[in-house]
């Protein structure tokens, strides 16, 4: 079986790729262009079924809500059609210079509206 903590890594990688593939922003790009980064405020996981060694897994990410400095995503880990894990992640947009919350960049907000 896959260790339960490994799913957090799977979800993180999927969020990073979701932002890069769908919207064209890497974490490094967010830092250089906007002087900010997203950090995890809270993470809730529901383990529904175990993944086994050598299972081919897919991880989805879907935007649920955007606040002033907060972003909520829903994610799933799937093996074929079987949902193994459901997760809700609350991210906060923070400034790189002081790690205090700042507004989500308008460029991202505009892309997320579409």
DSSP file (Angstrom, degrees, kcal/mol; ACC not computed):
  #  RESIDUE AA STRUCTURE BP1 BP2  ACC     N-H-->O    O-->H-N    N-H-->O    O-->H-N    TCO  KAPPA ALPHA  PHI   PSI    X-CA   Y-CA   Z-CA
    1    1 A X              0   0    0      0, 0.0     2,-0.4     0, 0.0    51,-0.2   0.000 360.0 360.0 360.0 153.7    0.0    0.0    0.0
    2    2 A X        -     0   0    0     49,-2.3    49,-0.2     1,-0.1     5,-0.1  -0.673 360.0-108.0 -81.0 132.0    1.0    3.6   -0.5
    3    3 A X    >>  -     0   0    0     -2,-0.4     3,-1.6     1,-0.1     4,-0.5  -0.344  25.4-125.4 -59.5 136.1    1.9    5.4    2.7
    4    4 A X  T >4 S+     0   0    0      1,-0.3     3,-1.0     2,-0.2     4,-0.4   0.825 107.5  58.3 -58.8 -34.4   -0.8    7.9    3.6
    5    5 A X  T >> S+     0   0    0      1,-0.2     3,-0.9     2,-0.2     4,-0.8   0.740  91.3  71.3 -68.0 -22.3    1.7   10.9    3.8
    6    6 A X  H <> S+     0   0    0     -3,-1.6     4,-2.0     1,-0.2     3,-0.3   0.802  85.1  67.7 -64.0 -28.1    2.7   10.3    0.2
    7    7 A X  H <X S+     0   0    0     -3,-1.0     4,-2.6    -4,-0.5    -1,-0.2   0.839  92.0  59.9 -63.1 -31.8   -0.6   11.6   -1.1
    8    8 A X  H <> S+     0   0    0     -3,-0.9     4,-2.2    -4,-0.4    -1,-0.2   0.915 106.6  47.4 -61.7 -41.7    0.3   15.1    0.2
    9    9 A X  H  X S+     0   0    0     -4,-0.8     4,-2.4    -3,-0.3    -2,-0.2   0.908 110.6  51.5 -64.6 -42.1    3.3   15.0   -2.2
   10   10 A X  H  X S+     0   0    0     -4,-2.0     4,-2.0     1,-0.2    -2,-0.2   0.925 111.4  47.6 -59.7 -44.3    1.1   13.8   -5.1
   11   11 A X  H  X S+     0   0    0     -4,-2.6     4,-2.3     2,-0.2    -1,-0.2   0.897 110.7  51.4 -65.0 -41.5   -1.4   16.6   -4.5
   12   12 A X  H  X S+     0   0    0     -4,-2.2     4,-2.3     1,-0.2    -1,-0.2   0.929 110.4  48.1 -62.4 -46.4    1.3   19.3   -4.3
   13   13 A X  H  X S+     0   0    0     -4,-2.4     4,-2.3     1,-0.2    -1,-0.2   0.898 111.3  50.8 -62.2 -39.9    2.9   18.2   -7.5
   14   14 A X  H  X S+     0   0    0     -4,-2.0     4,-2.6    -5,-0.2    -1,-0.2   0.896 109.5  50.2 -65.8 -39.8   -0.5   18.2   -9.2
   15   15 A X  H  X S+     0   0    0     -4,-2.3     4,-2.3     2,-0.2    -2,-0.2   0.919 110.8  49.9 -63.6 -42.6   -1.3   21.7   -8.0
   16   16 A X  H  X S+     0   0    0     -4,-2.3     4,-1.9     1,-0.2    -2,-0.2   0.926 114.5  43.6 -61.4 -45.7    2.1   22.9   -9.3
   17   17 A X  H  X S+     0   0    0     -4,-2.3     4,-3.6     2,-0.2     5,-0.4   0.863 110.1  56.6 -69.4 -36.0    1.5   21.4  -12.7
   18   18 A X  H  X>S+     0   0    0     -4,-2.6     4,-2.2     1,-0.2     5,-0.5   0.932 110.3  44.8 -58.1 -47.1   -2.1   22.6  -12.8
   19   19 A X  H  X5S+     0   0    0     -4,-2.3     6,-1.8     3,-0.2     4,-1.1   0.891 119.3  42.4 -65.6 -39.9   -0.9   26.2  -12.3
   20   20 A X  H  X5S+     0   0    0     -4,-1.9     4,-1.4     4,-0.2    -2,-0.2   0.952 121.0  38.0 -72.5 -50.8    1.9   25.7  -14.9
   21   21 A X  H  <5S+     0   0    0     -4,-3.6    -3,-0.2     1,-0.2    -2,-0.2   0.891 125.7  34.9 -72.0 -41.2   -0.1   23.8  -17.6
   22   22 A X  H  <5S+     0   0    0     -4,-2.2    -3,-0.2    -5,-0.4    -1,-0.2   0.805 135.7  18.0 -85.0 -30.2   -3.4   25.6  -17.3
   23   23 A X  H  <<S-     0   0    0     -4,-1.1    -3,-0.2    -5,-0.5    -2,-0.2   0.464  95.8-118.1-127.0  -4.2   -2.3   29.1  -16.5
   24   24 A X     <  +     0   0    0     -4,-1.4     2,-0.5    -5,-0.2    -4,-0.2   0.680  69.7 124.2  79.2  17.7    1.4   29.4  -17.5
   25   25 A X        -     0   0    0     -6,-1.8    -1,-0.2    -9,-0.1     2,-0.2  -0.951  38.7-167.9-119.5 124.0    2.8   30.2  -14.1
   26   26 A X     >  -     0   0    0     -2,-0.5     4,-2.3    -6,-0.1     5,-0.2  -0.551  40.5-107.2 -90.0 167.4    5.5   28.2  -12.2
   27   27 A X  H  > S+     0   0    0      1,-0.2     4,-2.0     2,-0.2     5,-0.1   0.918 124.8  50.1 -60.4 -41.6    6.2   28.9   -8.6
   28   28 A X  H  > S+     0   0    0      1,-0.2     4,-2.5     2,-0.2    -1,-0.2   0.887 108.9  52.5 -63.3 -38.5    9.4   30.6   -9.6
   29   29 A X  H  > S+     0   0    0      2,-0.2     4,-2.9     1,-0.2     5,-0.4   0.887 107.0  51.5 -64.7 -39.8    7.4   32.7  -12.1
   30   30 A X  H  X>S+     0   0    0     -4,-2.3     4,-2.0     1,-0.2     6,-1.3   0.909 111.6  48.7 -61.5 -41.5    4.9   33.8   -9.5
   31   31 A X  H  X5S+     0   0    0     -4,-2.0     4,-1.1     4,-0.2    -2,-0.2   0.935 117.7  38.7 -64.7 -46.5    7.8   34.9   -7.3
   32   32 A X  H  <5S+     0   0    0     -4,-2.5    -2,-0.2     2,-0.2    -1,-0.2   0.894 123.7  37.9 -75.3 -39.0    9.6   36.8  -10.0
   33   33 A X  H  <5S+     0   0    0     -4,-2.9    -3,-0.2    -5,-0.2    -2,-0.2   0.881 136.1  14.6 -80.5 -38.3    6.6   38.4  -11.7
   34   34 A X  H  <5S-     0   0    0     -4,-2.0    -3,-0.2    -5,-0.4    -2,-0.2   0.516  90.6-124.7-116.9  -8.6    4.4   39.1   -8.7
   35   35 A X  S  <<S+     0   0    0     -4,-1.1    61,-2.7    -5,-0.7    62,-0.4   0.812  77.7  98.9  67.1  29.2    6.7   38.9   -5.6
   36   36 A X  E     -A   95   0A   0     -6,-1.3     2,-0.3    59,-0.3    -1,-0.3  -0.889  50.0-165.9-141.3 169.5    4.3   36.3   -4.1
   37   37 A X  E     -A   94   0A   0     57,-2.0    57,-2.8    -2,-0.3     2,-0.5  -0.976  27.1-112.9-151.3 156.4    3.8   32.6   -3.6
   38   38 A X  E     -A   93   0A   0     -2,-0.3     2,-0.3    55,-0.2    55,-0.2  -0.815  32.0-170.9 -93.4 133.6    0.9   30.4   -2.5
   39   39 A X  E     -A   92   0A   0     53,-2.5    53,-2.7    -2,-0.5     2,-0.4  -0.919  29.3-105.7-120.8 151.0    1.3   28.6    0.9
   40   40 A X  E     +A   91   0A   0     -2,-0.3    51,-0.2    51,-0.2     3,-0.1  -0.619  33.8 174.4 -77.5 124.7   -0.9   25.9    2.3
   41   41 A X  E    S-     0   0A   0     49,-3.4     2,-0.3    -2,-0.4    50,-0.2   0.823  70.7  -4.0 -92.8 -44.8   -3.1   27.2    5.1
   42   42 A X  E     -A   90   0A   0     48,-1.5    48,-2.5     2,-0.0    -1,-0.4  -0.993  57.4-164.4-150.4 156.1   -5.1   24.0    5.6
   43   43 A X  E     -A   89   0A   0     -2,-0.3     2,-0.5    46,-0.2    46,-0.2  -0.977   3.2-171.7-144.9 122.6   -5.4   20.6    4.0
   44   44 A X  E     -A   88   0A   0     44,-2.4    44,-2.2    -2,-0.4     2,-0.4  -0.977   8.9-174.4-120.2 125.3   -8.2   18.1    4.5
   45   45 A X  E     -A   87   0A   0     -2,-0.5     2,-0.5    42,-0.2    42,-0.2  -0.954  13.8-161.8-120.7 137.5   -7.9   14.6    3.0
   46   46 A X  E     -A   86   0A   0     40,-3.0    40,-2.0    -2,-0.4     2,-0.7  -0.973  13.6-151.3-115.1 115.3  -10.5   11.8    2.9
   47   47 A X  E     +A   85   0A   0     -2,-0.5    38,-0.2    38,-0.2     3,-0.1  -0.779  25.9 164.0 -88.6 113.6   -8.9    8.4    2.3
   48   48 A X        +     0   0    0     36,-3.1     2,-0.3    -2,-0.7    37,-0.2   0.829  63.9   1.2-100.2 -40.6  -11.5    6.3    0.5
   49   49 A X  S    S-     0   0    0     35,-1.7    -1,-0.4    33,-0.1     2,-0.2  -0.985  77.3-107.3-146.9 150.8   -9.4    3.4   -0.9
   50   50 A X        -     0   0    0     -2,-0.3     2,-0.3    -3,-0.1   -47,-0.1  -0.529  21.6-136.4 -81.7 148.3   -5.8    2.4   -0.8
   51   51 A X        -     0   0    0    -49,-0.2   -49,-2.3    -2,-0.2     2,-0.3  -0.782  23.5-144.0 -92.8 147.9   -3.4    2.7   -3.7
   52   52 A X    >   -     0   0    0     -2,-0.3     3,-2.4   -51,-0.2     0, 0.0  -0.745  32.1 -73.8-112.8 160.3   -1.1   -0.2   -4.2
   53   53 A X  T 3  S+     0   0    0     -2,-0.3    -1,-0.1     1,-0.3     3,-0.1  -0.240 119.4  12.6 -51.9 133.1    2.5   -0.5   -5.4
   54   54 A X  T 3  S+     0   0    0      1,-0.3    -1,-0.3    -3,-0.1     2,-0.2   0.496  87.7 148.4  73.0   7.1    2.8    0.2   -9.1
   55   55 A X    <   -     0   0    0     -3,-2.4     2,-0.7     1,-0.1    -1,-0.3  -0.498  50.9-125.6 -65.1 140.0   -0.7    1.5   -9.5
   56   56 A X        -     0   0    0     -2,-0.2    24,-0.4    -3,-0.1     2,-0.3  -0.823  36.7-168.8 -88.2 115.1   -1.0    4.2  -12.2
   57   57 A X        -     0   0    0     -2,-0.7     2,-0.4    22,-0.1    22,-0.2  -0.780  16.7-160.6-110.6 149.7   -2.5    7.2  -10.5
   58   58 A X  E     -B   78   0A   0     20,-2.5    20,-3.5    -2,-0.3     2,-0.5  -0.965   8.0-156.8-122.5 144.3   -4.0   10.4  -11.8
   59   59 A X  E     -B   77   0A   0     -2,-0.4     2,-0.3    18,-0.2    18,-0.2  -0.986   8.0-162.3-126.2 125.8   -4.4   13.5   -9.7
   60   60 A X  E     -B   76   0A   0     16,-2.5    16,-1.0    -2,-0.5     2,-0.4  -0.692   4.2-163.0-104.3 158.2   -6.9   16.3  -10.5
   61   61 A X  E     +B   75   0A   0     -2,-0.3     2,-0.4    14,-0.2    14,-0.2  -0.988   8.9 179.8-140.2 130.8   -7.1   19.9   -9.3
   62   62 A X  E     -B   74   0A   0     12,-2.5    12,-2.9    -2,-0.4     2,-0.3  -0.997  29.6-120.9-135.7 131.6  -10.2   22.1   -9.6
   63   63 A X  E     +B   73   0A   0     -2,-0.4    10,-0.2    10,-0.2     3,-0.1  -0.533  32.0 171.9 -69.7 128.4  -10.6   25.6   -8.5
   64   64 A X  E     -     0   0A   0      8,-3.0     2,-0.3     1,-0.4     9,-0.2   0.802  59.9  -9.5-104.1 -44.0  -13.5   25.9   -5.9
   65   65 A X  E     -B   72   0A   0      7,-1.6     7,-3.0     2,-0.0     2,-0.4  -0.994  48.7-153.7-159.0 148.7  -13.3   29.5   -4.7
   66   66 A X  E     +B   71   0A   0     -2,-0.3     5,-0.2     5,-0.2     2,-0.1  -0.990  17.7 176.6-129.7 124.0  -11.1   32.6   -4.7
   67   67 A X        -     0   0    0      3,-3.5    37,-0.3    -2,-0.4     5,-0.0  -0.260  53.8 -73.6-103.5-163.2  -11.1   35.2   -2.0
   68   68 A X  S    S-     0   0    0      1,-0.2    36,-2.9    -2,-0.1    34,-0.0   0.967 125.8  -7.1 -60.7 -53.8   -9.0   38.3   -1.6
   69   69 A X  S    S+     0   0    0     34,-0.3    24,-3.1    32,-0.0     2,-0.3   0.322 122.1  87.5-122.7   4.7   -5.8   36.4   -0.6
   70   70 A X  E     - C   0  92A   0     22,-0.2    -3,-3.5    34,-0.1     2,-0.4  -0.837  48.8-171.1-113.9 144.3   -7.2   32.9   -0.3
   71   71 A X  E     -BC  66  91A   0     20,-2.4    20,-3.4    -2,-0.3     2,-0.5  -1.000   7.4-158.8-131.2 133.2   -7.7   30.2   -2.9
   72   72 A X  E     -BC  65  90A   0     -7,-3.0    -8,-3.0    -2,-0.4    -7,-1.6  -0.958  12.0-175.5-115.1 129.5   -9.6   26.9   -2.3
   73   73 A X  E     -BC  63  89A   0     16,-2.5    16,-2.5    -2,-0.5     2,-0.5  -0.919  16.9-148.0-120.7 147.4   -9.0   23.9   -4.5
   74   74 A X  E     -BC  62  88A   0    -12,-2.9   -12,-2.5    -2,-0.3     2,-0.3  -0.956  24.5-177.9-109.4 134.7  -10.6   20.5   -4.6
   75   75 A X  E     -BC  61  87A   0     12,-2.7    12,-2.8    -2,-0.5     2,-0.3  -0.939  12.0-165.0-132.5 154.7   -8.4   17.6   -5.6
   76   76 A X  E     -BC  60  86A   0    -16,-1.0   -16,-2.5    -2,-0.3     2,-0.5  -0.992  13.7-147.3-136.3 145.9   -8.8   13.9   -6.2
   77   77 A X  E     -BC  59  85A   0      8,-2.3     7,-3.1    -2,-0.3     8,-1.4  -0.972  30.7-172.9-108.0 125.4   -6.4   11.0   -6.6
   78   78 A X  E     -BC  58  83A   0    -20,-3.5   -20,-2.5    -2,-0.5     2,-0.5  -0.896  30.4-161.0-123.9 148.3   -7.7    8.4   -9.0
   79   79 A X  E >  S- C   0  82A   0      3,-2.5     3,-2.0    -2,-0.3     2,-0.4  -0.928  79.9 -53.5-120.3 101.4   -6.9    4.9  -10.2
   80   80 A X  T 3  S-     0   0    0     -2,-0.5   -22,-0.1   -24,-0.4    -2,-0.0  -0.544 122.7 -20.4  63.0-123.8   -8.8    4.6  -13.4
   81   81 A X  T 3  S+     0   0    0     -2,-0.4     2,-0.4    -3,-0.1    -1,-0.3   0.562 116.2 103.6 -89.4 -10.8  -12.4    5.5  -12.5
   82   82 A X  E <   - C   0  79A   0     -3,-2.0    -3,-2.5     1,-0.0     2,-0.6  -0.609  65.7-142.7 -80.3 124.7  -11.9    4.8   -8.7
   83   83 A X  E     + C   0  78A   0     -2,-0.4    -5,-0.2    -5,-0.2     3,-0.1  -0.777  24.4 173.1 -84.1 119.0  -11.5    7.8   -6.5
   84   84 A X  E     +     0   0A   0     -7,-3.1   -36,-3.1    -2,-0.6   -35,-1.7   0.828  64.4  15.4 -94.5 -39.2   -8.9    6.9   -3.8
   85   85 A X  E     -AC  47  77A   0     -8,-1.4    -8,-2.3   -38,-0.2     2,-0.4  -0.999  57.7-162.7-140.4 137.6   -8.5   10.3   -2.1
   86   86 A X  E     -AC  46  76A   0    -40,-2.0   -40,-3.0    -2,-0.4     2,-0.3  -0.967  19.6-178.1-116.1 139.6  -10.5   13.5   -2.0
   87   87 A X  E     -AC  45  75A   0    -12,-2.8   -12,-2.7    -2,-0.4     2,-0.4  -0.983  22.3-159.9-139.5 147.9   -8.9   16.6   -0.7
   88   88 A X  E     -AC  44  74A   0    -44,-2.2   -44,-2.4    -2,-0.3     2,-0.4  -0.997  18.7-168.8-125.4 126.3   -9.7   20.3   -0.1
   89   89 A X  E     -AC  43  73A   0    -16,-2.5   -16,-2.5    -2,-0.4     2,-0.6  -0.955  11.8-157.8-121.6 130.0   -6.8   22.7    0.1
   90   90 A X  E     -AC  42  72A   0    -48,-2.5   -49,-3.4    -2,-0.4   -48,-1.5  -0.939  17.3-171.5-106.0 118.6   -6.9   26.3    1.3
   91   91 A X  E     -AC  40  71A   0    -20,-3.4   -20,-2.4    -2,-0.6     2,-0.4  -0.796   9.6-152.3-107.3 151.1   -4.0   28.3    0.0
   92   92 A X  E     -AC  39  70A   0    -53,-2.7   -53,-2.5    -2,-0.3     2,-0.6  -0.986  15.5-131.1-123.8 136.2   -3.0   31.8    1.0
   93   93 A X  E     -A   38   0A   0    -24,-3.1     9,-2.7    -2,-0.4     2,-0.3  -0.755  34.4-177.9 -84.2 119.9   -1.2   34.2   -1.3
   94   94 A X  E     -AD  37 101A   0    -57,-2.8   -57,-2.0    -2,-0.6     7,-0.2  -0.919  29.2-110.3-124.8 149.7    1.8   35.7    0.7
   95   95 A X  E  >  -A   36   0A   0      5,-2.5     4,-2.2    -2,-0.3     3,-0.3  -0.508  21.6-136.1 -72.8 141.4    4.4   38.3   -0.2
   96   96 A X  T  4 S+     0   0    0    -61,-2.7   -60,-0.1     1,-0.2    -1,-0.1   0.791  99.3  56.8 -69.6 -28.1    7.9   37.0   -0.6
   97   97 A X  T  4 S+     0   0    0    -62,-0.4    -1,-0.2     1,-0.1   -61,-0.1   0.800 130.9   3.8 -78.5 -27.0    9.6   39.8    1.4
   98   98 A X  T  4 S-     0   0    0     -3,-0.3    -2,-0.2     2,-0.2    -1,-0.1   0.431  87.3-125.0-137.0  -2.4    7.6   39.3    4.6
   99   99 A X     <  +     0   0    0     -4,-2.2     2,-0.3     1,-0.2    -3,-0.1   0.765  62.6 140.0  58.0  29.4    5.3   36.3    4.1
  100  100 A X        -     0   0    0     -5,-0.2    -5,-2.5     1,-0.1    -1,-0.2  -0.752  62.7 -87.4 -97.3 150.3    2.2   38.3    5.0
  101  101 A X  B     +D   94   0A   0     -2,-0.3     2,-0.3    -7,-0.2    -7,-0.3  -0.255  49.8 176.4 -59.0 139.1   -1.0   37.8    3.1
  102  102 A X        -     0   0    0     -9,-2.7    -9,-0.3   -33,-0.2     3,-0.1  -0.899  37.9 -80.1-134.4 164.6   -1.5   39.8   -0.1
  103  103 A X        -     0   0    0     -2,-0.3   -34,-0.3     1,-0.1     2,-0.2  -0.314  50.4 -99.4 -66.0 147.9   -4.2   39.9   -2.7
  104  104 A X        -     0   0    0    -36,-2.9    -1,-0.1   -37,-0.3     5,-0.1  -0.506  54.6 -95.2 -62.8 131.6   -4.3   37.2   -5.4
  105  105 A X    >>  -     0   0    0     -2,-0.2     4,-2.1     1,-0.1     3,-0.7  -0.204  25.8-129.3 -54.4 138.3   -2.7   38.8   -8.5
  106  106 A X  H 3> S+     0   0    0      1,-0.2     4,-2.6     2,-0.2     5,-0.2   0.829 106.4  62.8 -59.5 -33.9   -5.3   40.3  -10.9
  107  107 A X  H 3> S+     0   0    0      1,-0.2     4,-1.6     2,-0.2    -1,-0.2   0.898 107.1  43.5 -59.9 -40.4   -3.8   38.4  -13.8
  108  108 A X  H <> S+     0   0    0     -3,-0.7     4,-2.7     2,-0.2    -2,-0.2   0.916 110.9  54.5 -70.1 -43.7   -4.6   35.1  -12.2
  109  109 A X  H  X S+     0   0    0     -4,-2.1     4,-1.2     1,-0.2    -2,-0.2   0.917 108.5  49.8 -55.0 -44.6   -8.1   36.2  -11.1
  110  110 A X  H  X S+     0   0    0     -4,-2.6     4,-0.7     1,-0.2     3,-0.4   0.914 112.1  46.7 -62.9 -43.5   -8.8   37.1  -14.8
  111  111 A X  H >< S+     0   0    0     -4,-1.6     3,-0.9     1,-0.2    -1,-0.2   0.889 109.7  54.3 -65.7 -38.0   -7.6   33.8  -16.0
  112  112 A X  H 3< S+     0   0    0     -4,-2.7    -1,-0.2     1,-0.2    -2,-0.2   0.718  97.5  65.1 -70.8 -20.7   -9.6   31.9  -13.3
  113  113 A X  H 3<        0   0    0     -4,-1.2    -1,-0.2    -3,-0.4    -2,-0.2   0.799 360.0 360.0 -69.4 -27.2  -12.8   33.6  -14.4
  114  114 A X    <<        0   0    0     -3,-0.9    -1,-0.2    -4,-0.7    -2,-0.2   0.456 360.0 360.0 -84.9 360.0  -12.7   31.9  -17.8
